[in-house]
Amino acid sequence: MFVEYKGAVRIKGNLLFFETVEGVGYGEKVLVRHGEKELFGRVAAVDEKVTLIEVLGNSYDLGVEELRVKFSGEPFMTGVDESMLGRAFNAFSEPIDGMGPVVSEKRMDITGSAYNPAWRVHPRSFVHTGISAIDGLNTLVQGQKLPIFALSGLATDELVAQIVRQIGSAGEKSAVVFAAIGIKHENADFFIRNILGSGQQKNTAVFINRADEPSVNALLLARCALTLAEFLAFEKGYHVVAVLYDMANYCDALREISARREEIPSRKGYPGYMYSDLATIYERAGILKGREGSLTQIPVLTMPDDDITHPIPDLTGYITEGQIVLDRSLHQTGLYPPINVLPSLSRLMNKGIDKVHQREANQLYAAYAKAKRAQMLASIVGEEEISEVDKKYLAFGRAFEAEFLAQDSSENRPLKETLAIGWRLLKTLPVQELTRLKPEDIERHIGHAEE
């Protein structure tokens, strides 16, 4: 039996300051009632005198005098079930696709479990995305956390939708959990059509948080989505990829709530605990001993002002294992996807590919770096004044962007084809320049490379 309490002190936005009740715990789920209106809430902070409650919903018409609160005595839970694949949900895991309610197999704490590091298995298996710039040069590995650093105005929605569709097509026991955080209504409609309208909808669960919802819903949605992902991976044996987009909106929601709490801000107004908060999201990826499944994460964030040193990408880079960086200059040339492979990195790449693939990737990377240097030199002295070798690198760079990096937004390119394109491009370079390859690689894949 739940007891209803009164004792509201004040309301600031979606934050309710309430007189502390004995036995209340951090993260506890509460029910806030004002007349006939009922909203869920979550305990965000507790001290001896005041309990801070985050109201999950529209709180603009709540009055302090008539407000009542019921404390549930348990953390915020969400229902999870395999039948949630192929469906769309809001921040409370409630269906928004008009297909009726979901009967949950069990209820789980949205904060997740703190797994013993000794239980973790090192990531080791290749994850197919169908995008050459990732599969070929910045390979994603099961259990990895590999973020995408996007820029405003680029085709990020199309790229994210393509990744979600194509990862979901790999393997019988695979699944994708896509969390759209703080996005516009038209973007939400695009993702629902583009992802759930594809042939892979039965393997994908979509969680949508729109920009006009309260800020706390963004924090809630990310955790509800990851709770389903953990259930599928560690209890049902799925190889799950969780795509979180846009983590910049998540961090902005964190900053807004921190400001309402009147906390002392840190860099650029973000709270000082943003690093540890992001870690509670990103560290929910991995592989556990004795479990058949895995949980891989692809957080996507839009860098404010194209600044990779901004606190959001900066802290994300500390926690995760690499980054895929989008480039505005490539986008302006019409190239899709505009992935700049030079600043991009997958720190666990070598765990998921063979030695020949490693050497080919190293050679392609080195050759493209020399091509960009030749391009810069040609822009200064003129293309006719650079050496013959630099001219070959210049031609290689153009072909690399046009044939290797560029692909259609609906093209699911197999890894075998990606590697074949790479070998074909390397044939255009003098054999003495192929210093990252072994003689047997050159004999087998290059053959008649130019002397």
Secondary structure, DSSP 4 states (H G I P E B T S, - for coil): -PPEE--EEEEETTEEEEE--TT--TTEEEEEEETTEEEEEEEEEE-SSEEEEEEES--TT--TTTEEEEEEEEE-EEEE-GGGTT-EE-TTS-B-SSS-----SEEEETT-----GGGEE---SEE--S-HHHHTTS-EETT-B--EEE-TTSSHHHHHHHHHHHHTTS-TTEEEEEEEEEE-HHHHHHHIIIIITSTTGGGEEEEEEETTS-HHHHHHHHHHHHHHHHHHHHTT--EEEEEEE-HHHHHHHHHHHHHHTTPPB-GGG-BTTHHHHHHHHHTT-BEETT-S-EEEEEEEEEPGGG-TTSHHHHHHHHHSSEEEEE-HHHHHTT-SS-EEEEEEEETTGGGSS-HHHHHHHHHHHHHHHHHHHHHHHHHHH-GGGS-HHHHHHHHHHHHIIIIII---TT----HHHHHHHHHHHHTTS-GGG-TTS-HHHIIIIISS---
